[in-house]
Amino acid sequence: MKKKNLILSLVLVLGLSACNLPTASSPSPSASQIPLEAQAGTLAAQTVEAVTTQRAAPTDAPPQPQNTPTKAPPTATVTPAISLTPSPSPSPTATARPLTAPSLKKYNFLCTWNGSGTEMEMTIQWTDRSDGESGYRIYRNGTQLIELAANTTQYTDIVTVVQGQEITYAIEAFNADKVSGQITLSATCE
């Protein structure tokens, strides 16, 4: 085993030392005095001596790694403190409830000749069944006529009509978020 290591070391030294040997193109004064073979032999002898010296260390001790990277010690991460002080609670607000459609109480209409056409005067009364409405919307034939204030329960409309024409009214409660169902009614002037 020692012979094998010695031969490998010698081959390695010769290969590496060939890189440092003077070349014929750039002779140095010392290179011309010592032949190349002698220089190689000297280097080989020095390498063998170095290997033997290194192996003279006791075999009981574990080998010491060379160029071992050192780890930086772990650093502590500081976590910011969280305040558990309760924030002031918001003031209570009214819970939005569904709007209930108004219920029809009664309606009356009167058809009259005004000299140039027929006018229908429609008076509608309903029961306010919603809490929290902003008001009521009145529609005639699908077109919104007016928005009335909250808690209103009556509306009168006058419209010119053609005899036999059906007029339909709808009423709904509303607020900023919701709209109730509608109540509807129809009337015709004959």
C-alpha positions in Angstrom: 0.0 0.0 0.0 2.9 2.4 0.9 4.5 1.7 -2.4 1.3 2.4 -4.3 0.9 5.7 -2.5 4.6 6.6 -3.1 4.3 5.9 -6.8 1.1 7.9 -7.1 2.6 10.8 -5.2 5.7 10.7 -7.5 3.6 10.7 -10.6 1.5 13.6 -9.3 4.6 15.6 -8.3 6.2 15.0 -11.7 3.1 16.1 -13.4 2.7 19.2 -11.3 6.4 20.1 -11.3 6.6 19.9 -15.1 4.5 23.1 -15.1 7.2 24.9 -13.2 10.2 23.5 -15.1 12.2 26.0 -17.2 11.6 25.7 -20.9 14.3 25.9 -23.6 13.0 29.2 -24.8 13.6 30.9 -21.5 16.6 29.4 -19.8 17.6 30.6 -16.4 21.1 30.5 -15.0 20.2 27.8 -12.4 18.4 25.7 -14.8 21.4 25.4 -17.1 23.5 24.1 -14.2 21.1 21.3 -13.0 19.7 18.9 -15.5 15.9 18.5 -15.7 15.9 14.9 -14.5 17.8 15.9 -11.3 15.4 18.7 -10.6 12.5 16.3 -11.0 14.2 13.8 -8.7 14.7 16.4 -6.1 11.1 17.4 -6.2 10.0 13.8 -6.0 12.1 13.2 -2.9 10.7 16.3 -1.2 7.2 15.1 -1.9 7.8 11.7 -0.5 9.3 13.2 2.6 6.3 15.5 3.1 3.8 12.6 2.7 5.7 10.5 5.2 5.8 13.3 7.7 2.1 13.9 7.3 1.3 10.2 7.9 3.4 10.1 11.1 0.4 11.6 13.0 -1.3 9.0 15.2 -4.1 7.1 13.5 -6.3 7.1 16.6 -7.3 10.8 16.1 -10.0 11.5 13.6 -8.7 13.4 10.5 -9.1 17.1 10.8 -10.9 18.6 7.8 -9.2 21.4 6.1 -11.0 24.5 4.9 -14.1 23.7 6.8 -16.7 26.3 6.3 -17.9 27.9 9.5 -21.6 28.4 10.1 -22.7 31.7 11.4 -24.3 31.4 14.7 -28.1 31.6 14.5 -29.5 35.0 15.1 -32.6 35.7 17.2 -35.5 37.2 15.4 -37.3 39.8 17.4 -41.1 39.6 17.0 -42.9 42.9 17.5 -45.2 43.0 20.4 -48.9 42.9 19.6 -51.2 45.0 21.7 -54.2 43.1 23.0 -55.9 46.3 24.2 -59.5 46.1 22.8 -60.4 48.8 20.4 -63.5 50.8 21.2 -66.6 49.0 19.9 -68.6 50.7 17.2 -71.8 52.2 18.2 -74.8 49.9 17.8 -76.6 50.2 14.5 -80.0 49.1 13.4 -80.0 45.7 11.8 -81.4 45.9 8.3 -84.6 43.9 8.1 -86.4 43.0 4.9 -88.9 45.5 3.8 -92.5 44.4 3.8 -94.7 45.3 0.9 -97.6 47.7 1.8 -101.1 46.3 1.8 -103.8 47.9 -0.3 -106.4 49.5 2.0 -108.7 51.0 -0.7 -108.7 52.9 -4.0 -111.2 55.2 -5.7 -111.1 56.6 -9.2 -113.3 59.1 -11.0 -113.5 59.5 -14.7 -114.6 62.9 -16.0 -114.8 64.7 -19.3 -112.7 67.9 -19.3 -113.9 69.3 -22.6 -111.0 67.9 -24.7 -110.5 64.4 -23.2 -111.2 62.0 -20.3 -109.4 62.5 -17.0 -109.0 59.8 -14.4 -108.5 60.9 -10.8 -107.1 57.9 -8.9 -106.8 58.0 -5.1 -104.9 55.1 -3.5 -104.7 54.3 0.2 -102.4 51.6 1.7 -101.2 50.3 5.1 -97.6 51.0 6.0 -96.2 47.5 7.0 -92.5 48.3 6.8 -90.1 49.5 9.5 -87.0 51.3 8.2 -88.3 52.3 4.8 -87.0 55.6 3.4 -90.2 56.1 1.5 -92.6 54.8 -1.1 -92.4 54.8 -4.9 -95.6 55.1 -7.0 -95.6 53.7 -10.6 -98.1 54.2 -13.4 -98.0 51.7 -16.3 -94.4 50.7 -15.2 -93.0 54.3 -15.1 -92.1 55.8 -11.8 -94.3 58.8 -11.0 -93.0 59.9 -7.6 -91.1 59.0 -4.4 -93.1 59.8 -1.2 -91.7 60.2 2.3 -91.6 57.3 4.8 -94.9 56.4 6.6 -97.0 57.9 3.8 -100.2 56.0 3.3 -102.1 57.8 0.5 -101.5 59.3 -3.0 -103.8 60.9 -5.6 -102.9 61.0 -9.4 -104.8 62.8 -12.2 -104.1 61.6 -15.7 -105.7 62.1 -19.2 -106.7 58.8 -20.6 -108.3 57.3 -23.7 -111.7 55.8 -23.1 -111.3 52.0 -22.5 -107.6 52.3 -21.8 -106.5 50.3 -18.7 -104.2 52.2 -16.2 -102.1 50.1 -13.8 -100.6 51.5 -10.6 -97.9 49.9 -8.4 -96.6 50.9 -4.9 -93.4 49.7 -3.2 -91.5 50.6 -0.1 -87.7 51.3 -0.4 -84.6 52.2 1.5 -80.9 52.6 0.6 -80.4 48.8 0.5 -83.7 47.1 -0.4 -87.0 47.4 -2.1 -90.2 45.6 -1.0 -92.6 43.7 -3.1 -95.2 45.8 -4.9 -99.0 46.0 -4.6 -100.7 46.7 -7.9 -104.2 47.7 -9.1 -105.8 48.6 -12.4 -108.7 50.8 -13.5 -110.4 51.7 -16.8 -112.6 54.6 -17.8 -115.5 53.4 -19.9 
